Amino acid sequence: MFTHAVGDAAIDEVLTGYEAANAEASIVGKRWGIEHAFIGRADHLPRMKTLGLLLSLQDHLYLAGPSLVRYWGAQRAFLTTPVRMYSMPACRCRAEPTRASCPTRRSG
């Protein structure tokens, strides 16, 4: 099961719900995950790792970069898709690129 979460508060809510589900019956190794996971924080990492979550990340927001900087400021916009952070040993979540961000053939 994957849950769509855009923003750090949304990730908090998803993790809290997943932790509650995990307390009733383990979700570890059952391919649960978070779709997008934009604006993740370092304190999310141990929770994600404990639950063995997968992440489906998209890199398409780089096109919206100037708008995001205007709306949120540079520091927060920089965290929109923190792929490098999610790949750190503290998390070791399995980040799976989407087909849209990894085209396999030329299109015209």
Stockholm file with secondary structure:
# STOCKHOLM 1.0

chainA/1-108         MFTHAVGDAAIDEVLTGYEAANAEASIVGKRWGIEHAFIGRADHLPRMKTLGLLLSLQDHLYLAGPSLVRYWGAQRAFLTTPVRMYSMPACRCRAEPTRASCPTRRSG
#=GR chainA/1-108 SS CEEEEESHHHHHHHHHHHHHHHHHSCCTTSCCEEEEEETCCTTHHHHHHHHTCEEEECCGGGGGHHHHHHHHCHHHHHTSSCHHHHTSTTTCCEEEECGGGSCCSCCC
#=GC SS_cons         CEEEEESHHHHHHHHHHHHHHHHHSCCTTSCCEEEEEETCCTTHHHHHHHHTCEEEECCGGGGGHHHHHHHHCHHHHHTSSCHHHHTSTTTCCEEEECGGGSCCSCCC
//
